[in-house]
Amino acid sequence: MGKVQIMRYLVISAAALALAACGQQQDSNGSAEAGKTGETAAADGALKIGADGVPQFRPGAWEMTESGDNANETRRECLGADANPQLREELTRSYPKECKVERDSNSGRLFVKASCPQNGLTIDSEIEVTGSDTAMNMRIGAFVTMPDGKRQGGETRIVGRWVGQCPAGVQPGDSIEG
């Protein structure tokens, strides 16, 4: 596992754990809190958001470059019509009322930020997605603010572009060799 993969795993895991801790008791607002239902898109070719609140990208082979912690990694993978289950969970989860949640799916941008107090700490998680059905820019951040005001955490950026159909025999979620 490369340095970028480890950083991605740590950031996504930290975000998932932080939000899971925040979201153990869900409020009645659910994902409808954002006030967004149905499909939205800012303009022709802009990021399209499905009725489930998750961005829609063209299925096929994607080249992805991840950066974080002064490291870059480029890979190709086959993406399907459905979003990764972790991403879907992070973008559509409900939060307890003590969390401050900001959601925006206007202007070709999907942004979710949750700031949750927990045991004297503040756990912040952010996901921002922009792009179109053939290009994506994603920023995932997870941070903890200590009682003394110091902030720890990190951010991963993923830039992707659709490069064609998946090779024969390669399923969504599989890496593409070569």
Backbone bond lengths (Angstrom), bond angles and torsions (degrees), N, CA, C in turn:
res aa  C-N    CA-C-N  psi(-1)  N-CA   C-N-CA  omega(-1)  CA-C   N-CA-C  phi
1 M - - - 1.448 - - 1.518 107.92 -
2 G 1.366 116.71 125.94 1.458 121.60 -178.70 1.517 111.97 -76.20
3 K 1.332 114.90 170.32 1.463 121.19 -177.56 1.520 111.63 -61.18
4 V 1.344 117.23 -41.23 1.457 120.39 -179.97 1.523 110.13 -67.33
5 Q 1.340 117.74 -39.64 1.459 120.25 178.19 1.524 110.31 -63.09
6 I 1.319 116.64 -41.11 1.468 119.84 178.22 1.511 110.16 -63.73
7 M 1.362 116.94 -44.60 1.463 120.56 179.23 1.521 110.22 -61.82
8 R 1.350 116.98 -44.42 1.461 120.49 179.24 1.520 109.89 -60.41
9 Y 1.320 116.54 -46.20 1.454 120.85 179.73 1.530 110.43 -59.33
10 L 1.331 116.71 -44.96 1.462 120.36 -179.37 1.522 111.84 -65.26
11 V 1.339 117.07 -44.41 1.460 119.96 -179.09 1.521 110.71 -66.22
12 I 1.331 117.25 -46.96 1.462 119.77 179.79 1.524 110.58 -64.88
13 S 1.333 116.66 -41.39 1.465 119.74 177.97 1.514 111.26 -63.50
14 A 1.343 116.07 -43.45 1.463 119.57 179.18 1.523 110.40 -63.05
15 A 1.336 116.69 -42.48 1.460 120.14 178.96 1.523 110.45 -63.50
16 A 1.324 116.08 -45.11 1.464 119.98 -179.56 1.526 111.02 -63.57
17 L 1.328 116.48 -44.72 1.463 119.54 179.25 1.517 111.62 -65.70
18 A 1.333 115.73 -42.67 1.461 119.53 -179.55 1.511 110.85 -62.87
19 L 1.318 116.44 -46.46 1.449 119.37 -179.29 1.522 111.91 -72.52
20 A 1.327 116.82 -31.61 1.463 119.02 176.05 1.521 109.56 -64.43
21 A 1.322 116.45 -41.28 1.459 120.12 178.09 1.518 110.19 -64.33
22 C 1.325 115.78 -40.27 1.458 120.28 177.78 1.514 111.70 -68.60
23 G 1.322 115.83 -37.73 1.447 120.23 -168.96 1.508 115.98 -98.25
24 Q 1.341 118.44 17.50 1.452 118.50 -177.96 1.516 111.95 -63.53
25 Q 1.339 116.77 -35.08 1.454 119.44 173.73 1.513 106.11 -106.22
26 Q 1.308 116.95 116.56 1.450 119.36 -175.86 1.518 110.15 -94.16
27 D 1.336 114.60 143.19 1.451 118.42 178.65 1.529 110.01 -84.92
28 S 1.302 115.96 177.62 1.463 119.44 -177.06 1.518 112.52 -83.78
29 N 1.336 117.99 -5.05 1.456 119.95 -177.29 1.508 112.56 -73.61
30 G 1.325 118.16 -36.39 1.455 122.00 -179.43 1.510 111.47 55.88
31 S 1.311 115.93 -163.20 1.453 119.32 -178.05 1.526 111.87 -71.80
32 A 1.322 117.83 -13.43 1.449 119.85 176.83 1.517 111.37 -69.51
33 E 1.347 117.97 -12.36 1.455 121.83 177.92 1.514 110.71 -54.53
34 A 1.294 116.50 -32.47 1.450 120.19 -178.10 1.526 111.15 -69.20
35 G 1.330 117.02 -15.56 1.444 120.28 -179.87 1.513 112.90 73.87
36 K 1.305 116.76 17.66 1.458 121.03 -176.97 1.516 109.17 -115.18
37 T 1.306 116.63 119.41 1.451 120.99 172.68 1.510 107.79 -132.92
38 G 1.297 117.10 161.27 1.447 120.70 -177.35 1.519 110.30 74.13
39 E 1.315 115.86 -170.36 1.451 120.16 -179.11 1.513 109.32 -95.00
40 T 1.336 116.34 138.30 1.450 120.93 177.03 1.513 109.17 -129.54
41 A 1.302 115.72 147.72 1.459 122.48 174.71 1.518 106.82 -153.05
42 A 1.325 116.66 138.87 1.455 120.85 -177.11 1.521 111.43 -70.29
43 A 1.296 117.67 -41.37 1.456 122.11 -178.31 1.518 107.49 -159.42
44 D 1.325 115.92 167.96 1.458 120.02 177.95 1.523 109.28 -55.42
45 G 1.315 118.05 126.51 1.454 121.98 -179.37 1.516 113.88 89.11
46 A 1.335 117.91 -7.12 1.459 120.67 -179.92 1.525 110.04 -81.41
47 L 1.302 115.78 169.10 1.452 122.36 178.65 1.527 109.40 -54.78
48 K 1.311 115.78 129.70 1.454 122.21 179.86 1.526 108.08 -106.44
49 I 1.340 116.08 131.14 1.459 122.53 -179.51 1.520 107.61 -108.39
50 G 1.335 116.90 125.77 1.451 121.56 179.46 1.517 112.55 -73.55
51 A 1.316 116.40 171.02 1.464 122.79 179.30 1.527 111.26 -59.95
52 D 1.344 116.36 -22.60 1.462 120.77 179.29 1.526 112.68 -85.13
53 G 1.338 118.11 0.80 1.457 121.37 178.24 1.517 114.08 84.26
54 V 1.326 118.09 12.66 1.460 122.82 -175.95 1.529 109.26 -115.23
55 P 1.345 117.96 138.37 1.467 120.33 178.84 1.522 111.92 -60.12
56 Q 1.321 115.10 148.55 1.461 121.26 178.81 1.529 108.85 -112.21
57 F 1.322 116.16 126.23 1.455 122.43 178.72 1.517 109.03 -122.17
58 R 1.305 116.36 157.12 1.464 121.70 179.77 1.528 109.28 -66.67
59 P 1.331 117.59 126.46 1.466 119.47 175.94 1.532 109.71 -64.44
60 G 1.323 115.73 145.54 1.459 120.78 177.26 1.512 111.72 144.05
61 A 1.320 114.94 -159.80 1.464 121.43 -179.04 1.527 109.33 -83.72
62 W 1.321 114.36 130.92 1.467 121.04 179.99 1.514 109.17 -125.14
63 E 1.317 115.63 139.72 1.458 121.39 171.33 1.523 106.65 -100.10
64 M 1.317 115.40 123.73 1.463 121.70 -175.57 1.523 109.76 -119.84
65 T 1.317 116.06 133.51 1.467 121.20 173.50 1.517 107.08 -117.28
66 E 1.318 115.29 120.59 1.464 121.67 178.26 1.505 108.96 -105.90
67 S 1.314 115.25 139.82 1.460 119.36 176.02 1.519 108.76 -136.95
68 G 1.289 113.81 145.12 1.449 121.73 178.77 1.508 108.76 175.34
69 D 1.317 116.79 145.95 1.467 121.37 177.76 1.538 111.53 52.81
70 N 1.347 116.06 46.28 1.473 122.94 176.40 1.523 113.81 59.25
71 A 1.318 118.59 28.08 1.466 121.59 178.29 1.527 108.74 -134.12
72 N 1.316 116.14 148.04 1.460 122.53 176.83 1.515 109.22 -127.42
73 E 1.318 115.18 145.88 1.458 120.00 175.69 1.522 107.50 -144.34
74 T 1.329 116.20 132.02 1.453 121.29 177.03 1.518 108.29 -114.14
75 R 1.318 115.17 135.79 1.461 120.55 -179.66 1.518 108.20 -147.21
76 R 1.309 115.35 165.70 1.463 121.29 173.83 1.514 108.11 -119.04
77 E 1.328 114.29 139.94 1.461 118.52 176.50 1.514 109.82 -146.80
78 C 1.318 114.41 158.74 1.453 122.33 179.65 1.531 107.91 -92.17
79 L 1.320 115.76 122.93 1.461 120.60 177.64 1.513 109.25 -109.89
80 G 1.327 115.71 142.59 1.457 121.47 177.74 1.514 110.96 -97.87
81 A 1.311 115.27 -172.58 1.459 120.78 -179.91 1.527 111.53 -70.93
82 D 1.325 117.93 -26.98 1.462 121.42 -178.64 1.516 110.56 -93.32
83 A 1.331 115.85 146.58 1.458 121.73 178.28 1.527 110.37 -72.05
84 N 1.313 115.30 155.68 1.451 122.81 173.02 1.531 108.50 -53.45
85 P 1.350 118.69 134.81 1.470 120.30 -177.73 1.533 113.66 -56.64
86 Q 1.344 118.18 -36.97 1.472 119.96 178.28 1.519 110.94 -64.35
87 L 1.335 116.60 -45.08 1.464 120.34 179.96 1.526 109.90 -64.06
88 R 1.319 116.83 -44.22 1.470 120.84 178.85 1.536 110.20 -56.98
89 E 1.316 117.31 -45.96 1.462 121.50 -179.52 1.524 111.05 -61.21
90 E 1.334 117.31 -45.30 1.460 121.17 -177.83 1.522 112.25 -65.73
91 L 1.331 117.40 -34.13 1.459 120.86 -176.51 1.522 113.69 -84.56
92 T 1.323 118.32 -18.97 1.462 120.04 -173.80 1.524 114.34 -119.31
93 R 1.310 118.16 0.82 1.467 119.42 -175.68 1.520 112.93 -67.46
94 S 1.321 115.38 159.72 1.455 123.40 174.43 1.520 108.18 -99.09
95 Y 1.328 116.57 156.40 1.461 121.69 -177.03 1.519 110.03 -127.18
96 P 1.334 116.86 152.02 1.471 118.84 175.38 1.528 109.68 -68.28
97 K 1.324 116.55 158.52 1.466 120.42 -174.35 1.517 114.05 -63.68
98 E 1.336 118.96 -20.50 1.472 119.26 178.74 1.530 113.30 -76.16
99 C 1.320 116.72 -10.99 1.466 120.49 176.95 1.525 109.60 -85.78
100 K 1.309 115.28 140.80 1.460 120.87 172.80 1.521 106.20 -93.22
101 V 1.330 116.67 119.72 1.461 121.66 -174.84 1.523 109.21 -121.23
102 E 1.323 114.86 131.81 1.459 121.57 175.49 1.524 107.15 -119.33
103 R 1.315 116.29 128.79 1.462 121.54 178.28 1.515 108.55 -134.12
104 D 1.310 115.97 136.29 1.456 121.43 179.16 1.512 108.55 -145.71
105 S 1.310 116.33 125.75 1.462 119.58 175.71 1.523 109.51 -130.24
106 N 1.317 114.85 42.99 1.450 121.24 177.47 1.516 110.27 -110.43
107 S 1.296 116.02 166.43 1.466 123.22 171.99 1.523 113.25 57.75
108 G 1.332 118.18 37.24 1.458 120.53 176.89 1.512 113.79 69.23
109 R 1.315 116.47 24.13 1.462 121.63 -176.42 1.522 108.65 -138.05
110 L 1.323 115.29 138.18 1.451 120.93 171.95 1.517 106.74 -117.06
111 F 1.323 116.62 124.83 1.457 121.07 -176.59 1.519 108.22 -136.97
112 V 1.331 116.10 130.29 1.460 121.82 174.60 1.521 107.39 -132.35
113 K 1.326 116.03 124.61 1.461 121.30 176.86 1.517 107.47 -131.40
114 A 1.325 115.55 130.45 1.457 121.02 176.54 1.513 108.43 -124.56
115 S 1.310 115.71 133.60 1.449 122.49 176.99 1.524 106.90 -124.61
116 C 1.343 115.25 111.78 1.464 120.13 -171.58 1.523 111.06 -123.46
117 P 1.337 117.04 124.79 1.463 119.42 174.36 1.527 109.76 -76.41
118 Q 1.334 115.15 138.91 1.460 119.50 178.87 1.521 109.41 -155.66
119 N 1.327 116.99 117.42 1.461 123.09 176.10 1.527 112.77 50.28
120 G 1.333 117.91 45.40 1.456 122.12 177.98 1.523 114.60 82.20
121 L 1.314 117.21 -4.61 1.462 121.88 178.18 1.527 108.39 -106.66
122 T 1.327 116.03 162.50 1.460 120.63 170.50 1.514 106.90 -119.77
123 I 1.314 115.91 124.99 1.462 121.91 -178.70 1.524 107.64 -105.87
124 D 1.333 115.29 118.22 1.460 121.72 179.89 1.516 109.38 -111.41
125 S 1.313 115.05 135.16 1.457 121.55 177.38 1.513 107.42 -134.16
126 E 1.335 117.15 135.03 1.456 121.25 -179.52 1.520 110.05 -135.19
127 I 1.311 115.66 140.32 1.456 122.04 171.16 1.525 106.24 -135.99
128 E 1.331 115.31 128.32 1.456 120.70 176.70 1.523 107.91 -129.98
129 V 1.332 115.99 130.57 1.461 121.39 -179.69 1.524 107.75 -129.30
130 T 1.331 116.41 129.44 1.451 122.81 173.50 1.525 107.69 -132.22
131 G 1.309 116.73 168.68 1.456 119.68 176.22 1.505 112.15 135.78
132 S 1.331 114.95 -147.18 1.457 123.22 -179.90 1.521 107.35 -146.39
133 D 1.333 117.69 -167.62 1.461 118.20 179.74 1.531 112.01 -73.53
134 T 1.343 118.13 -13.23 1.469 120.99 -179.08 1.518 113.84 -120.47
135 A 1.328 117.67 5.23 1.470 121.50 178.35 1.522 108.36 -149.35
136 M 1.328 116.10 141.81 1.460 118.60 178.67 1.522 110.63 -140.52
137 N 1.303 113.84 148.28 1.462 123.04 169.99 1.514 105.21 -130.02
138 M 1.318 116.30 123.56 1.454 120.69 -178.26 1.524 109.11 -130.34
139 R 1.331 114.43 136.82 1.459 121.22 175.86 1.518 107.18 -124.76
140 I 1.339 116.19 126.09 1.460 122.28 -179.78 1.520 107.30 -123.18
141 G 1.317 117.22 124.07 1.462 120.71 -179.67 1.511 111.37 -132.29
142 A 1.317 115.01 145.13 1.467 121.56 175.45 1.522 107.43 -137.78
143 F 1.334 116.39 127.48 1.457 121.21 -175.31 1.524 109.93 -140.32
144 V 1.306 114.92 148.96 1.462 121.71 174.77 1.521 106.63 -123.07
145 T 1.337 116.33 127.09 1.455 121.23 175.02 1.520 107.48 -101.13
146 M 1.332 114.59 120.91 1.461 121.70 -177.88 1.531 110.03 -77.39
147 P 1.343 117.74 163.71 1.464 120.39 178.99 1.533 113.07 -57.22
148 D 1.338 117.76 -27.81 1.467 120.41 179.50 1.530 112.45 -83.39
149 G 1.354 117.68 2.59 1.457 122.04 177.53 1.516 114.89 93.23
150 K 1.325 118.18 -8.48 1.463 120.20 178.58 1.526 109.03 -71.17
151 R 1.341 114.54 141.15 1.465 120.75 -178.05 1.521 109.01 -114.41
152 Q 1.326 115.95 130.43 1.460 121.99 178.37 1.518 108.54 -125.02
153 G 1.319 115.16 150.97 1.455 119.50 177.42 1.509 110.44 146.88
154 G 1.294 115.55 -162.46 1.446 119.48 -178.05 1.509 112.31 -162.73
155 E 1.311 113.20 176.82 1.445 121.24 -175.55 1.524 109.62 -140.07
156 T 1.302 115.84 142.85 1.460 122.70 174.60 1.517 107.65 -122.07
157 R 1.308 115.79 138.32 1.467 121.58 175.53 1.520 108.58 -115.83
158 I 1.321 115.05 137.86 1.464 121.21 178.18 1.526 107.34 -126.60
159 V 1.321 115.66 124.49 1.461 122.03 175.34 1.515 106.10 -116.27
160 G 1.325 116.26 126.25 1.456 119.70 -177.04 1.513 112.31 -132.99
161 R 1.333 113.90 155.06 1.466 119.39 175.15 1.521 109.21 -143.64
162 W 1.329 115.43 142.17 1.453 122.37 178.45 1.517 107.71 -73.18
163 V 1.335 117.89 131.23 1.465 120.85 -177.53 1.526 113.09 -118.67
164 G 1.322 118.64 1.06 1.463 121.08 177.44 1.514 111.61 139.80
165 Q 1.308 115.26 -166.37 1.467 121.23 179.43 1.528 110.26 -75.08
166 C 1.317 115.93 154.18 1.466 120.54 174.75 1.534 108.33 -69.65
167 P 1.322 117.55 142.65 1.463 119.95 176.48 1.532 110.68 -60.69
168 A 1.311 116.48 154.37 1.463 122.12 178.63 1.524 110.26 -54.83
169 G 1.314 115.86 134.55 1.460 121.18 177.66 1.519 114.88 85.18
170 V 1.330 118.57 -6.33 1.473 121.96 179.25 1.524 107.87 -95.35
171 Q 1.325 116.16 126.88 1.448 122.93 -176.12 1.536 110.42 -100.67
172 P 1.343 117.12 156.27 1.470 120.00 175.36 1.527 110.48 -52.63
173 G 1.335 115.22 134.21 1.456 122.14 -178.22 1.528 112.75 97.23
174 D 1.341 116.87 -15.66 1.471 120.87 179.84 1.518 110.49 -81.89
175 S 1.326 115.17 146.73 1.468 121.42 170.94 1.519 108.91 -76.23
176 I 1.312 115.23 149.85 1.456 121.08 177.71 1.517 107.79 -107.70
177 E 1.286 115.63 119.07 1.477 120.71 -179.57 1.519 110.61 -80.14
178 G 1.338 114.19 148.86 1.466 119.89 173.60 1.426 112.98 86.38
